[in-house]
Amino acid sequence: MLSNLFNNVSVCNEMFALKDTNLSDVLSKKINSEELDDNEIDKSLSIPYENNKGKKVVIKAFSFQPNLNGYGIIVNERKEELKKGLEKIKSLNEVKFVINKKDKTLINYLNEFGQVIKVPTITDLYEDKIISKAYGNSKDVIVYDILDIIRLGQSLLGKSVEGFVTVYGSAVKGNKVLIINKSNTYKEIFETLNGKEEELIKVINGGSLNGTPIYDLNSIVSIESKGLLFLSEKDLPSKENFSCINCAKCLRVCPEGLNPIKLMNLYKRNEKEEFIKFGGEKCIDCGLCSFICPSNLEIAQTIKTAKSFN
């Protein structure tokens, strides 16, 4: 069913438009609530928040990944849980929100809960920059994702803790934000969304720029997952690879100012010391070099492999 999963994750950004403006709970209808064990109401979620008492908090409600864009829908439909989670956090910490500066919806939802700061999406790649935007050079600052606060609120309200994943791809009827629980598998989600097995060639967990390929559809989707891609041929770039044309696009797009194509070639020549010398260890695995490469070279994937071996 699944073809080679090691080629680029790159897909067309045009597909990342949510058609459903509400959370989809089609999976929950298949679950008998009496069969849920006590772990579904996760009381342990409050432990890390207690340990961070007194620290300043930044709550992030955006992602650099273009397909992880369901925050507005989730926040709007889980305001009760968000409010409850924030009550807990605010009793322990000072709180500010950070959102994508182009988001015109979330600022209206979050203004009632506290100060909202707008930042470029690339800020998501650097936690220190997120902190700086919110609190300057302040120390003892911690960053939470707003979905963690919602799940904390669910736990405090005695509700089952939910996962929220944006689902895209031509192999399923996606373009929606799906509610999942701690036992849902990729196969179950695929079949629930009328997946076309004969068209499915790639499954990605996470962002389209640097997500993780999934090999076993029977494995359980982590409740921490934020996005899934069930891709067919029409979603992917050409499988054909070409030689580097020295366009320098990967250099210009790299947020760390590295030379990605050089790093890839150094690894292929087994020049480990040179790889480190030219900053290979500084790569933050954003995936932009592979995404923008007109020759469809697996630059980011190669550098990531090189880092693990080094």
HELIX and SHEET records of a PDB file:
HELIX    1   1 ASN A   13  MET A   15  5                                   3    
HELIX    2   2 SER A   28  LYS A   30  5                                   3    
HELIX    3   3 SER A   33  GLU A   35  5                                   3    
HELIX    4   4 ASP A   38  GLU A   40  5                                   3    
HELIX    5   5 LYS A   43  LEU A   45  5                                   3    
HELIX    6   6 SER A   46  ASN A   51  1                                   6    
HELIX    7   7 TYR A   71  GLU A   77  1                                   7    
HELIX    8   8 LYS A   79  LYS A   90  1                                  12    
HELIX    9   9 LEU A  106  LEU A  110  1                                   5    
HELIX   10  10 ASN A  111  PHE A  113  5                                   3    
HELIX   11  11 THR A  121  LEU A  125  5                                   5    
HELIX   12  12 GLU A  127  TYR A  135  1                                   9    
HELIX   13  13 ILE A  146  LEU A  156  1                                  11    
HELIX   14  14 TYR A  186  THR A  192  1                                   7    
HELIX   15  15 GLU A  233  ASP A  235  5                                   3    
HELIX   16  16 LYS A  249  VAL A  253  1                                   5    
HELIX   17  17 PRO A  260  LYS A  268  1                                   9    
HELIX   18  18 LYS A  272  LYS A  277  1                                   6    
HELIX   19  19 GLY A  280  LYS A  282  5                                   3    
HELIX   20  20 LEU A  288  ILE A  292  1                                   5    
HELIX   21  21 ILE A  299  PHE A  309  1                                  11    
SHEET    1   A 6 LEU A  23  SER A  24  0                                        
SHEET    2   A 6 LYS A 176  ILE A 180  1                                        
SHEET    3   A 6 GLY A 163  TYR A 168 -1                                        
SHEET    4   A 6 GLY A 227  LEU A 231  1                                        
SHEET    5   A 6 LYS A 202  ASN A 205 -1                                        
SHEET    6   A 6 THR A 212  PRO A 213 -1                                        
SHEET    1   B 4 VAL A 116  VAL A 119  0                                        
SHEET    2   B 4 VAL A  95  ASN A 100  1                                        
SHEET    3   B 4 LYS A  56  LYS A  60  1                                        
SHEET    4   B 4 VAL A 141  ASP A 145  1                                        
END                                                                             
